[in-house]
Amino acid sequence: MKGYAYINEKDIFTTWGAVLAKGTYEALLKPAPNKGLIQNKSRLEHGKAIVMNNNVCKTDERDISFSIWICGNSQKDYLDKYKSFIDEITSGIVILNIPILEATFKLTYLSCSNYGDYGLTKGKLTLKMNEANTKDR
């Protein structure tokens, strides 16, 4: 598990005892949507005019939801790791590096849509993050 994912250059496993949940790679690899096309509807012409070429076709931002597990050896260890992780992801830009995907994602934290703890030694967070520029990886 060590060395398979990094947040802000910190190994998520050794720093927080964290692992990415099933489905995270799929969420990260899902293509971003395109921005709306440039259009003009004139009453002087039938239909509408659409500007389409590679120079004006741009991708839009996207929101990504994925889950992460955090594990501790004791309640205190878990809570310390949990608080440290929350401080890290809510402090600004989150640089998520996944070496196996050969990709680095620049994300910002939006919300935690789900949280569950299991005896205060293990917890699962479902994070909603925003990738503002999908071409800046």
VOVEX-990895 format. One record per residue: residue number from 0; residue in one letter; y, z, x of N, C-alpha, C, O in turn. Coordinates in Angstrom, 1 decimal, padded with zeros to 4 digits, always signed. Layout:
<torpas>
TORPA num residu     nv     nw     nu    cav    caw    cau     cv     cw     cu     ov     ow     ou
TORPA NUM      a      Y      Z      X      Y      Z      X      Y      Z      X      Y      Z      X
...
</torpas>
This chain:
<torpas>
TORPA num residu     nv     nw     nu    cav    caw    cau     cv     cw     cu     ov     ow     ou
TORPA   0      m -001.2 +000.0 +000.8 +000.0 +000.0 +000.0 +001.3 +000.0 +000.9 +002.3 -000.5 +000.4
TORPA   1      k +001.2 +000.5 +002.0 +002.3 +000.6 +002.9 +002.7 -000.8 +003.3 +001.9 -001.6 +003.7
TORPA   2      g +004.1 -001.0 +003.3 +004.6 -002.3 +003.7 +004.6 -003.4 +002.8 +004.8 -004.6 +003.2
TORPA   3      y +004.3 -003.2 +001.5 +004.2 -004.4 +000.6 +005.5 -004.5 -000.3 +005.7 -005.5 -000.9
TORPA   4      a +006.4 -003.5 -000.3 +007.6 -003.6 -001.0 +008.7 -002.7 -000.4 +008.3 -001.5 +000.0
TORPA   5      y +009.9 -003.1 -000.3 +011.0 -002.4 +000.3 +012.2 -002.4 -000.7 +012.5 -003.4 -001.3
TORPA   6      i +012.8 -001.2 -000.8 +014.1 -001.2 -001.5 +015.1 -000.7 -000.5 +015.0 +000.4 +000.1
TORPA   7      n +016.2 -001.5 -000.3 +017.2 -001.2 +000.7 +016.6 -000.8 +002.0 +017.1 +000.1 +002.7
TORPA   8      e +015.7 -001.6 +002.4 +015.0 -001.5 +003.7 +014.1 -000.3 +003.9 +013.7 +000.1 +005.0
TORPA   9      k +013.9 +000.4 +002.8 +013.0 +001.6 +002.8 +011.7 +001.2 +002.2 +011.6 +000.7 +001.0
TORPA  10      d +010.6 +001.5 +002.8 +009.2 +001.3 +002.3 +009.1 +002.2 +001.1 +009.1 +003.4 +001.2
TORPA  11      i +008.8 +001.5 -000.1 +008.7 +002.3 -001.3 +007.5 +003.3 -001.3 +007.6 +004.4 -001.9
TORPA  12      f +006.5 +002.9 -000.6 +005.3 +003.8 -000.6 +005.5 +005.0 +000.2 +005.2 +006.1 -000.2
TORPA  13      t +006.0 +004.8 +001.5 +006.1 +006.0 +002.4 +007.3 +006.8 +002.0 +007.3 +008.0 +002.2
TORPA  14      t +008.4 +006.2 +001.4 +009.6 +007.0 +001.1 +009.4 +007.7 -000.2 +009.8 +008.9 -000.3
TORPA  15      w +008.9 +007.1 -001.3 +008.9 +007.7 -002.6 +007.4 +007.8 -003.1 +007.3 +008.3 -004.3
TORPA  16      g +006.4 +007.4 -002.4 +005.1 +007.4 -002.9 +004.9 +006.5 -004.1 +004.2 +006.7 -005.0
TORPA  17      a +005.7 +005.4 -004.0 +005.8 +004.5 -005.2 +005.0 +003.2 -005.0 +004.8 +002.7 -003.9
TORPA  18      v +004.5 +002.7 -006.1 +003.9 +001.4 -006.1 +004.4 +000.6 -007.3 +004.7 +001.2 -008.4
TORPA  19      l +004.5 -000.7 -007.2 +004.9 -001.5 -008.3 +003.7 -001.7 -009.3 +002.6 -001.9 -008.9
TORPA  20      a +004.0 -001.6 -010.6 +003.0 -001.7 -011.6 +002.6 -003.2 -011.8 +003.3 -004.1 -011.4
TORPA  21      k +001.4 -003.4 -012.4 +000.9 -004.7 -012.8 +002.0 -005.5 -013.6 +002.6 -004.9 -014.5
TORPA  22      g +002.2 -006.7 -013.2 +003.1 -007.6 -014.0 +004.5 -007.7 -013.3 +005.3 -008.5 -013.7
TORPA  23      t +004.7 -006.9 -012.2 +006.0 -007.0 -011.5 +006.2 -008.3 -010.8 +007.3 -008.9 -010.9
TORPA  24      y +005.2 -008.8 -010.1 +005.3 -010.1 -009.5 +005.7 -011.2 -010.5 +006.5 -012.1 -010.2
TORPA  25      e +005.0 -011.2 -011.6 +005.3 -012.2 -012.6 +006.7 -012.1 -013.1 +007.4 -013.1 -013.3
TORPA  26      a +007.2 -010.9 -013.3 +008.6 -010.7 -013.8 +009.6 -011.2 -012.7 +010.6 -011.8 -013.1
TORPA  27      l +009.3 -011.0 -011.5 +010.2 -011.4 -010.4 +010.2 -012.9 -010.2 +011.2 -013.5 -009.9
TORPA  28      l +009.0 -013.5 -010.4 +008.8 -015.0 -010.1 +009.2 -015.8 -011.3 +009.4 -017.1 -011.2
TORPA  29      k +009.4 -015.3 -012.5 +009.8 -016.0 -013.6 +011.1 -016.7 -013.3 +012.1 -016.1 -012.9
TORPA  30      p +011.2 -018.0 -013.6 +012.5 -018.8 -013.3 +013.6 -018.3 -014.1 +013.5 -017.9 -015.3
TORPA  31      a +014.8 -018.3 -013.5 +016.0 -018.0 -014.2 +016.4 -019.1 -015.2 +016.1 -020.3 -015.0
TORPA  32      p +017.1 -018.8 -016.3 +017.6 -019.8 -017.2 +018.8 -020.6 -016.6 +019.5 -020.1 -015.7
TORPA  33      n +019.0 -021.8 -017.1 +020.2 -022.5 -016.7 +021.4 -022.1 -017.6 +021.2 -021.7 -018.7
TORPA  34      k +022.5 -022.3 -017.1 +023.8 -022.1 -017.8 +023.8 -023.2 -018.8 +023.2 -024.3 -018.7
TORPA  35      g +024.6 -023.0 -019.9 +024.8 -024.1 -020.9 +025.5 -025.3 -020.3 +026.3 -025.2 -019.4
TORPA  36      l +025.1 -026.5 -020.8 +025.6 -027.7 -020.3 +027.1 -027.9 -020.8 +027.5 -027.3 -021.8
TORPA  37      i +027.9 -028.7 -020.0 +029.2 -029.0 -020.4 +029.1 -030.0 -021.5 +028.5 -031.1 -021.4
TORPA  38      q +029.8 -029.7 -022.7 +029.7 -030.5 -023.9 +031.0 -030.8 -024.5 +032.0 -030.0 -024.3
TORPA  39      n +031.2 -031.9 -025.2 +032.4 -032.2 -025.9 +032.1 -032.9 -027.2 +031.4 -033.9 -027.2
TORPA  40      k +032.5 -032.3 -028.3 +032.3 -032.9 -029.6 +033.6 -033.4 -030.1 +034.5 -032.6 -030.5
TORPA  41      s +033.8 -034.7 -030.1 +035.0 -035.3 -030.5 +034.8 -035.9 -031.9 +033.8 -036.6 -032.1
TORPA  42      r +035.8 -035.8 -032.7 +035.8 -036.4 -034.1 +035.9 -037.9 -033.9 +035.7 -038.7 -034.9
TORPA  43      l +036.3 -038.4 -032.8 +036.5 -039.8 -032.6 +035.2 -040.5 -032.1 +035.2 -041.8 -032.1
TORPA  44      e +034.2 -039.8 -031.8 +032.9 -040.4 -031.3 +031.8 -039.8 -032.1 +031.8 -038.7 -032.7
TORPA  45      h +030.7 -040.6 -032.2 +029.4 -040.1 -032.9 +028.8 -039.1 -031.9 +028.8 -039.3 -030.7
TORPA  46      g +028.1 -038.1 -032.5 +027.4 -037.1 -031.7 +028.3 -036.3 -030.8 +029.4 -035.9 -031.2
TORPA  47      k +027.8 -036.1 -029.6 +028.6 -035.3 -028.6 +028.3 -035.8 -027.2 +027.3 -036.5 -026.9
TORPA  48      a +029.3 -035.6 -026.3 +029.1 -036.0 -024.9 +028.6 -034.9 -024.1 +029.1 -033.7 -024.3
TORPA  49      i +027.7 -035.1 -023.3 +027.1 -034.1 -022.4 +027.2 -034.5 -021.0 +026.8 -035.6 -020.6
TORPA  50      v +027.7 -033.6 -020.1 +027.8 -033.9 -018.7 +026.6 -033.4 -018.1 +026.3 -032.2 -018.1
TORPA  51      m +025.7 -034.3 -017.5 +024.5 -033.8 -016.9 +024.3 -034.5 -015.6 +024.2 -035.7 -015.5
TORPA  52      n +024.3 -033.7 -014.5 +024.0 -034.2 -013.2 +023.7 -033.0 -012.3 +024.0 -031.8 -012.7
TORPA  53      n +023.1 -033.2 -011.2 +022.7 -032.1 -010.3 +023.9 -031.2 -009.8 +023.7 -030.0 -009.5
TORPA  54      n +025.1 -031.8 -009.8 +026.2 -031.0 -009.3 +026.7 -030.0 -010.3 +027.3 -029.0 -009.9
TORPA  55      v +026.5 -030.2 -011.6 +027.0 -029.2 -012.6 +025.8 -028.4 -013.3 +026.1 -027.5 -014.0
TORPA  56      c +024.6 -028.7 -012.9 +023.5 -027.9 -013.5 +023.3 -026.7 -012.6 +022.8 -026.8 -011.5
TORPA  57      k +023.6 -025.5 -013.2 +023.6 -024.3 -012.4 +022.7 -023.2 -013.1 +022.6 -023.3 -014.4
TORPA  58      t +022.1 -022.3 -012.4 +021.3 -021.3 -013.0 +022.2 -020.1 -013.4 +023.3 -019.9 -012.8
TORPA  59      d +021.8 -019.4 -014.4 +022.5 -018.3 -014.9 +022.0 -017.0 -014.3 +020.9 -017.0 -013.7
TORPA  60      e +022.6 -015.9 -014.6 +022.1 -014.6 -014.2 +020.8 -014.3 -015.1 +020.5 -015.0 -016.0
TORPA  61      r +020.1 -013.3 -014.7 +018.9 -012.9 -015.5 +018.7 -011.4 -015.4 +019.0 -010.8 -014.4
TORPA  62      d +018.1 -010.9 -016.4 +017.7 -009.5 -016.5 +016.2 -009.5 -016.2 +015.5 -010.3 -016.8
TORPA  63      i +015.7 -008.5 -015.4 +014.3 -008.4 -015.1 +013.9 -007.0 -015.5 +014.6 -006.0 -015.1
TORPA  64      s +012.8 -006.9 -016.1 +012.2 -005.6 -016.4 +010.8 -005.5 -015.7 +010.0 -006.4 -015.8
TORPA  65      f +010.6 -004.4 -015.0 +009.4 -004.1 -014.3 +009.1 -002.6 -014.2 +010.1 -001.8 -014.3
TORPA  66      s +007.9 -002.2 -014.0 +007.5 -000.8 -013.9 +007.2 -000.4 -012.5 +006.7 -001.2 -011.7
TORPA  67      i +007.4 +000.8 -012.2 +007.1 +001.4 -010.9 +006.5 +002.8 -011.1 +007.0 +003.6 -011.9
TORPA  68      w +005.5 +003.1 -010.3 +004.9 +004.4 -010.3 +005.4 +005.2 -009.1 +005.5 +004.7 -008.0
TORPA  69      i +005.7 +006.5 -009.4 +006.1 +007.4 -008.3 +005.1 +008.5 -008.3 +004.8 +009.1 -009.3
TORPA  70      c +004.5 +008.8 -007.1 +003.5 +009.9 -007.0 +003.9 +010.9 -006.0 +004.5 +010.6 -004.9
TORPA  71      g +003.6 +012.2 -006.3 +003.9 +013.3 -005.4 +002.6 +014.1 -005.2 +001.7 +014.0 -006.0
TORPA  72      n +002.6 +014.9 -004.1 +001.5 +015.8 -003.8 +001.6 +017.1 -004.6 +000.6 +017.8 -004.8
TORPA  73      s +002.7 +017.4 -005.1 +003.0 +018.6 -005.9 +004.1 +018.3 -006.9 +004.8 +017.3 -006.8
TORPA  74      q +004.4 +019.3 -007.8 +005.5 +019.1 -008.7 +006.8 +019.0 -007.9 +007.7 +018.1 -008.2
TORPA  75      k +007.0 +019.8 -006.9 +008.3 +019.8 -006.1 +008.4 +018.5 -005.4 +009.4 +017.9 -005.3
TORPA  76      d +007.3 +018.1 -004.7 +007.3 +016.8 -004.0 +007.6 +015.6 -004.9 +008.4 +014.7 -004.6
TORPA  77      y +007.0 +015.6 -006.1 +007.2 +014.5 -007.0 +008.7 +014.5 -007.5 +009.3 +013.5 -007.5
TORPA  78      l +009.2 +015.7 -007.9 +010.6 +015.7 -008.4 +011.6 +015.4 -007.3 +012.6 +014.7 -007.6
TORPA  79      d +011.3 +015.8 -006.0 +012.2 +015.4 -004.9 +012.2 +013.9 -004.7 +013.3 +013.2 -004.6
TORPA  80      k +011.0 +013.3 -004.8 +010.9 +011.8 -004.6 +011.5 +011.1 -005.8 +012.2 +010.1 -005.6
TORPA  81      y +011.3 +011.6 -007.0 +011.9 +011.0 -008.2 +013.4 +011.0 -008.1 +014.0 +010.0 -008.4
TORPA  82      k +014.0 +012.2 -007.8 +015.5 +012.3 -007.7 +016.0 +011.4 -006.6 +017.1 +010.7 -006.8
TORPA  83      s +015.4 +011.3 -005.5 +015.8 +010.4 -004.4 +015.7 +009.0 -004.8 +016.6 +008.2 -004.5
TORPA  84      f +014.7 +008.6 -005.5 +014.5 +007.2 -006.0 +015.6 +006.8 -006.9 +016.2 +005.8 -006.8
TORPA  85      i +015.9 +007.7 -007.9 +016.9 +007.5 -008.9 +018.3 +007.3 -008.2 +019.1 +006.4 -008.6
TORPA  86      d +018.6 +008.2 -007.3 +019.8 +008.1 -006.5 +020.0 +006.8 -005.8 +021.0 +006.2 -005.7
TORPA  87      e +018.8 +006.3 -005.2 +018.8 +005.0 -004.5 +019.1 +003.8 -005.4 +019.9 +003.0 -005.0
TORPA  88      i +018.5 +003.8 -006.5 +018.6 +002.6 -007.4 +019.9 +002.6 -008.2 +020.4 +001.5 -008.6
TORPA  89      t +020.5 +003.7 -008.4 +021.8 +003.8 -009.2 +023.0 +003.8 -008.3 +024.1 +003.9 -008.9
TORPA  90      s +022.9 +003.7 -007.0 +024.0 +003.8 -006.1 +024.7 +002.5 -005.9 +025.7 +002.4 -005.1
TORPA  91      g +024.3 +001.4 -006.5 +024.9 +000.1 -006.2 +023.9 -001.0 -006.2 +022.9 -001.1 -006.9
TORPA  92      i +024.1 -002.0 -005.2 +023.2 -003.1 -005.1 +021.8 -002.6 -004.6 +021.7 -001.8 -003.6
TORPA  93      v +020.8 -003.1 -005.2 +019.4 -002.8 -004.8 +018.8 -004.0 -004.2 +018.7 -005.1 -004.9
TORPA  94      i +018.5 -004.0 -002.9 +017.9 -005.1 -002.2 +016.3 -004.9 -002.3 +015.8 -004.0 -001.6
TORPA  95      l +015.7 -005.6 -003.1 +014.2 -005.5 -003.3 +013.5 -006.6 -002.5 +013.7 -007.8 -002.8
TORPA  96      n +012.8 -006.2 -001.4 +012.1 -007.2 -000.6 +010.6 -007.1 -000.8 +010.0 -006.0 -000.7
TORPA  97      i +010.0 -008.2 -001.1 +008.6 -008.3 -001.3 +008.0 -009.3 -000.3 +008.1 -010.5 -000.5
TORPA  98      p +007.5 -008.8 +000.8 +007.1 -009.7 +001.9 +006.0 -010.7 +001.5 +006.1 -011.9 +001.9
TORPA  99      i +005.0 -010.3 +000.6 +004.0 -011.3 +000.2 +004.5 -012.5 -000.6 +004.0 -013.5 -000.6
TORPA 100      l +005.7 -012.2 -001.3 +006.3 -013.3 -002.1 +007.3 -014.1 -001.2 +007.9 -015.1 -001.6
TORPA 101      e +007.5 -013.6 +000.0 +008.5 -014.1 +000.9 +009.9 -014.3 +000.2 +010.5 -015.3 +000.3
TORPA 102      a +010.3 -013.2 -000.5 +011.5 -013.2 -001.3 +012.2 -011.8 -001.2 +011.6 -010.8 -001.2
TORPA 103      t +013.5 -011.9 -001.3 +014.4 -010.7 -001.3 +015.3 -010.9 -002.5 +016.0 -011.9 -002.6
TORPA 104      f +015.3 -009.9 -003.4 +016.1 -010.0 -004.7 +017.2 -009.0 -004.6 +017.0 -007.9 -004.2
TORPA 105      k +018.4 -009.5 -004.9 +019.6 -008.6 -005.0 +019.8 -008.2 -006.4 +020.2 -009.1 -007.2
TORPA 106      l +019.6 -007.0 -006.7 +019.6 -006.5 -008.1 +020.6 -005.4 -008.3 +021.0 -004.7 -007.3
TORPA 107      t +021.0 -005.2 -009.5 +021.8 -004.0 -009.9 +021.0 -003.3 -011.1 +020.4 -004.0 -011.9
TORPA 108      y +021.1 -002.0 -011.0 +020.4 -001.2 -012.1 +021.1 -001.3 -013.4 +022.4 -001.1 -013.4
TORPA 109      l +020.4 -001.5 -014.5 +021.0 -001.5 -015.8 +020.6 -000.3 -016.6 +021.4 +000.5 -017.1
TORPA 110      s +019.3 -000.1 -016.7 +018.8 +001.1 -017.4 +017.3 +001.3 -017.1 +016.6 +000.5 -016.5
TORPA 111      c +016.8 +002.4 -017.6 +015.4 +002.8 -017.6 +014.9 +002.8 -019.0 +015.3 +003.7 -019.8
TORPA 112      s +014.2 +001.8 -019.4 +013.8 +001.6 -020.8 +012.7 +002.5 -021.2 +012.4 +002.7 -022.4
TORPA 113      n +011.9 +003.0 -020.2 +010.8 +003.9 -020.6 +010.5 +004.8 -019.4 +010.6 +004.3 -018.2
TORPA 114      y +010.1 +006.0 -019.6 +009.7 +006.9 -018.6 +008.6 +007.8 -019.1 +008.7 +008.3 -020.3
TORPA 115      g +007.6 +008.0 -018.3 +006.5 +008.9 -018.7 +006.1 +009.7 -017.4 +005.9 +009.1 -016.4
TORPA 116      d +005.9 +011.0 -017.6 +005.4 +011.7 -016.4 +004.0 +012.3 -016.8 +003.6 +012.5 -017.9
TORPA 117      y +003.2 +012.5 -015.7 +001.8 +012.9 -015.9 +001.6 +014.2 -015.1 +001.2 +014.2 -013.9
TORPA 118      g +002.0 +015.3 -015.7 +001.8 +016.6 -015.0 +002.9 +016.9 -014.0 +002.7 +017.7 -013.1
TORPA 119      l +004.0 +016.2 -014.0 +005.1 +016.3 -013.0 +004.6 +016.1 -011.6 +005.1 +016.6 -010.7
TORPA 120      t +003.5 +015.3 -011.4 +003.1 +014.9 -010.1 +003.0 +013.3 -010.0 +002.9 +012.8 -008.9
TORPA 121      k +003.2 +012.7 -011.1 +003.1 +011.2 -011.2 +003.9 +010.8 -012.3 +003.9 +011.3 -013.4
TORPA 122      g +004.7 +009.7 -012.1 +005.6 +009.2 -013.2 +005.7 +007.7 -013.2 +005.6 +007.1 -012.1
TORPA 123      k +005.9 +007.1 -014.3 +006.0 +005.7 -014.5 +007.4 +005.4 -015.1 +007.7 +005.9 -016.2
TORPA 124      l +008.2 +004.6 -014.4 +009.5 +004.2 -014.9 +009.5 +002.7 -015.2 +009.0 +001.9 -014.3
TORPA 125      t +010.0 +002.3 -016.3 +010.2 +000.8 -016.6 +011.7 +000.6 -016.4 +012.5 +001.1 -017.2
TORPA 126      l +012.1 -000.2 -015.4 +013.4 -000.4 -015.0 +013.9 -001.8 -015.5 +013.2 -002.7 -015.5
TORPA 127      k +015.1 -001.8 -016.0 +015.8 -003.0 -016.3 +016.9 -003.3 -015.3 +017.8 -002.5 -015.1
TORPA 128      m +016.7 -004.4 -014.5 +017.7 -004.7 -013.5 +018.3 -006.1 -013.8 +017.7 -006.9 -014.5
TORPA 129      n +019.4 -006.3 -013.1 +020.1 -007.6 -013.3 +020.2 -008.3 -012.0 +020.6 -007.7 -011.0
TORPA 130      e +019.9 -009.6 -012.0 +020.0 -010.5 -010.8 +021.2 -011.4 -011.1 +021.1 -012.4 -011.8
TORPA 131      a +022.4 -011.1 -010.5 +023.6 -011.8 -010.9 +023.6 -013.2 -010.4 +024.1 -014.1 -011.1
TORPA 132      n +023.1 -013.5 -009.2 +023.0 -014.8 -008.7 +021.6 -015.1 -008.2 +021.2 -014.7 -007.2
TORPA 133      t +020.9 -015.9 -009.0 +019.5 -016.1 -008.7 +019.3 -017.1 -007.5 +018.1 -017.2 -007.1
TORPA 134      k +020.3 -017.7 -007.0 +020.2 -018.6 -005.8 +020.5 -017.8 -004.6 +020.4 -018.4 -003.5
TORPA 135      d +021.0 -016.6 -004.7 +021.3 -015.8 -003.5 +020.2 -014.8 -003.2 +020.2 -013.6 -003.5
TORPA 136      r +019.1 -015.4 -002.6 +017.9 -014.6 -002.2 +017.7 -014.7 -000.8 +016.7 -014.1 -000.3
</torpas>
